[in-house]
Amino acid sequence: MKTFIHYITRPWASVSLNFWHIVALTMIAWLAMPYAFNALKIAAGFVDISMLHVVLLSFCCWLLAISGSYFMFRLLLSRMGLPALNEITTHFKLLNLWEQYLIYLACYALLLCSAIGALIAIC
């Protein structure tokens, strides 16, 4: 409730999402998808409308896997006595521009591969 009141008073301020917000959003999307497709009447062009439901299931699983791994990473950082996440990002900003670009590219490739893997595993 405090987050909701904070959002109403300052709608453009950044509010951090935690794991349970992501779970709730994916569950709402999962339950609302059939009603949204029936309301839009877009079944004429699809071979099977349930395929989009399966794609949403793979996206939900991928999103939960990514958020779960991020929170496990933060937990391991705090338990093992490694530097905090803001300290790691400070060191990242000290890298050369091409090194930052390569790390961004590698992270994007890993996210893309994990999303394709989740889609292949579900479909």
HELIX and SHEET records of a PDB file:
HELIX    1   1 LYS A    2  THR A    9  1                                   8    
HELIX    2   2 PHE A   19  LEU A   40  1                                  22    
HELIX    3   3 ALA A   43  GLY A   45  5                                   3    
HELIX    4   4 SER A   50  MET A   80  1                                  31    
HELIX    5   5 LEU A   85  LYS A   93  1                                   9    
HELIX    6   6 LEU A   97  ILE A  122  1                                  26    
END                                                                             
